């Protein structure tokens, strides 16, 4: 049963790195399915191309690229594997919930995620990885060298030990990772080579929003393929502005990707801000300048006026106190007979 379940990993997600290929799959289960959100899903890719999917509503594995449509018998076999694999993963989610509900609780709604990958490198060597998460937090990972699952934090140490004893499928997963997974990857690649060479240039939109601490500039890059992209904000055409927010590349329903990079700035008179995008579909990096809207200009003018008004008020108060203090000192000298001259009165 475990071996059958592991074969499902032939439905996977891939990323290209220096001529290598990666087959990776994402499994997700939710404790309480909702309309449009199946209880179980398996989304699959090769080299960043989403090529297959299975969900508990249709209970069918399906190819998402026409180039693989001729592999009908193989798809039927994958459907059977997926149906059996889904049952096993439900048991594993229940196992995690029993241990982690208090530690990683999320009310009555829980999410189990699993990511498995095999990698074929340019020199012919193979590798891979596996990660398991619960309610959005990674709890275990597969140690391929020791052939065992290891905890990500000490608080799940006992649970991970129980997991290894209860399921005991680490050796099977390693065998699959280095053999069957690579075999299926090589089988798919000739069919989808044209799809993998597809390049879609990104669309870029810049905008801003106001916060208590200042102005936030947003650069949204969307509709691009393949996945790898470099996005950064540049001030005055030379200084990179580093973002404190971690930007994530997210998939779109059509197989392309999107990302948003935001930075916080204090607008300066004469300063320019531009979003620079570098992607394999572009002949040269793309720079999109941020043009402040009339509303933002008003905000800046109001801010400058407020600072100027505050400065003038502060100077006025300072001058008033200085004059008042000088007058009091003079009166004190008169009262104690220390003044050398008397004030002239009219």
Residue, then its C-alpha position, 0 to 999 in steps of 0.5 A: x500500500x505504501x509503495x502504491x501511495x508513493x508512486x503518486x509522486x509521479x504527479x509533481x512540480x518542477x523547477x529548472x536550475x542550471x540545466x537540471x530538472x525537478x519533479x515536485x508535487x504539492x498535496x493539501x488536505x483540509x479538515x472542513x471542505x468548503x464550496x470550491x475548496x475540495x478536501x484533498x488536492x494534488x497539484x503537479x508541475x514539471x520545471x515550473x509548468x503545472x501539468x496535472x491535478x487531482x482533487x477529491x471532488x472529481x476523484x480523477x487525475x487529469x493533465x492540464x497540458x494538451x501535449x500529454x493527452x495521449x497518455x490515457x492509460x498512464x492517466x488512468x493508473x495515476x487516478x487509481x494511485x491518487x484515490x488510494x493515496x488520498x485515503x492514506x493522507x487522511x490517516x496521516x492528517x488525523x495523526x498530526x491533528x491528534x498531536x498538534x491540535x493544541x500546539x498548532x491549533x486553528x479552531x476547527x479548521x486544519x490544513x495538512x500539506x506535503x511537498x515531495x520532489x526528485x531532482x535530476x541534475x545536469x551531470x546525471x546525479x539525482x537528489x530530492x526533498x520532502x517537507x510536511x507542514x500543519x496549519x501553515x507551519x513546517x513540522x517535519x522534513x525527510x533526511x535522505x542521508x539518514x533515511x528518516x523523518x526529522x523534526x523541524x523544532x524540538x516541540x515535535x520531537x516525540x511526534x516525529x519519533x512516533x511518525x517514523x515508527x507508525x508509518x515506516x515508509x522512509x526507505x520506500x520514499x528514498x527508493x522512489x525519489x531516486x528511481x521511479x520519480x526520475x523515470x516518470x520525469x524522463x517520460x514526461x519531458x519529451x512531451x512537454x518540452x515545447x511547453x517548457x520553452x514557452x515564455x510570457x513577458x510580465x505585466x507591471x503595475x505600480x501604485x502607492x498607499x499611505x500609512x501612519x509611518x509614511x508612504x508605501x510603494x507597491x510593484x505588482x508583476x503578474x502574468x509571467x512565465x517561467x517562474x523565476x523573476x527578479x523585482x526590486x525598487x530603485x531610488x534615483x536610478x541607482x540606489x536599491x530600496x530593500x523591502x522588509x516584507x518577504x515577497x512570494x511568487x504565487x501561481x495564477x489559474x492560467x499557469x503563469x505567476x505573480x508577485x508583489x514587492x512593497x517598500x516604505x519610503x519618505x517622499x523627497x522633493x526631486x527624488x524618483x522611484x522605479x520598479x525594475x523587473x528582470x525576467x527571461x522573457x525580456x530582452x533587457x530588464x524593465x523599469x517602470x517609474x512611479x508617478x505620484x498622483x495628485x492626491x499623493x502630492x497633496x499629502x506631501x504638501x500638507x506634510x511639508x506645511x505641517x512641519x513648517x507650521x510646527x517649526x514656526x510655532x516652536x520658534x514663536x514659543x521659544x522666543x516668547x519664553x525667552x522674552x518672558x524670562x528676560x523680563x522676569x530677570x529684570x524685575x528680580x534685579x529691581x526687587x532686590x536692588x541689583x539693577x544698575x539702571x531703572x527702566x524708562x517709563x512713559 
